[in-house]
């Protein structure tokens, strides 16, 4: 991610929303807002729906989970945590519909 985006965009990893992970293992949202094994495609569609302009970087891994193959860069709404919770709540709604 370019330094030109500093303060306007954030990096999002699928592990942030994974209910199978603990906070220590990299989950960033509350357990009540997380889903099991979120996929990149699901997160990208959710971010598009929310108007966050997602951009996938396929060969970047999460330092706490080197097996996670990619990351997403999205526009920031308010703080990083509030943006993550916004994405998580929308992911949770889609997960319940399945």
N, C-alpha and C positions, 0 to 999 in steps of 0.2 A: 504494500500500500504506500502510495506516495505521501510525502510529508506535506504536500499541498492540501491534502484533505484533513489535516489535523484539526480536531475540534468540530468537524462537520460530518464525518463518517466514522463508523465503528466496525471492528472486526467481530464476527459472530461465528462460533464453532458449534457444531451439532451437540457436543458434550454439554454445553450450557443448559440444554433443555431435556437432558436424559434422566428420567426418574430412576434408572438403575444405578446411577452414580451418586456418590456422596458429595458434599460441598468440597471436601478435601480432594476428591478425584476430579473436580472441575465443574460441577453443576453450579450455575449462577442464579437460577430462579428458584422460588420456593417449591417444595415437593408437590404441593397442591396444584401448582401451575405447570408442572412438567409432564412429559409423556415418555413411555418406554421406547428406546431405540429410534429417535427421530432421524429421518433421512434428509439429505441435502435438498432433494427435489421438493419435499414437503415444505421445508423452511423457505426456499426460494419462492414457491407459489404464494405462500402466506405473506412474504415481504412484498411481492408484487401487488397483492390484493390491498395491502396497507399503504402502498405508494412510497415504499422505502428505496426504490431503485437498486435492487440487489445485483451484485457482481460476484460471480464465483471465481475463486482462485484455486484450481484443481490440485496443484502439487504443494500446497502449504499445509503443514500438520500442526496440530495443537500440541504444545510442549508437554502437557500432562498426559496426552494420549497419542503416541506416535503412530498408532494404527488408524487414526481418523484421517481420511485421505484429503480433505479439502476444507476451505473456509469460505465465508461469505462476507462481503463488505457491503454495508447498508448505510443509508442516510440516518443521521441521529436526530431523534425527536426528544427534546428535553435532555435528561441525563442518560448515560449508558444503561443503567439499571432500569429506568422507566421504559426505555426503548425495548430492552430484553423482555420485560414483563408484558409489554404490549404484544410483542411477537408470540410469547408463550401463551397468553390467554387466547389468542386467535388460533394457535396450533391446537390447544386443548379443545376448543369448540369443534374444529375439524376432526379431531381424533374421536370425539364422542359421537359424531354423526356416522362413523364407520360401523 
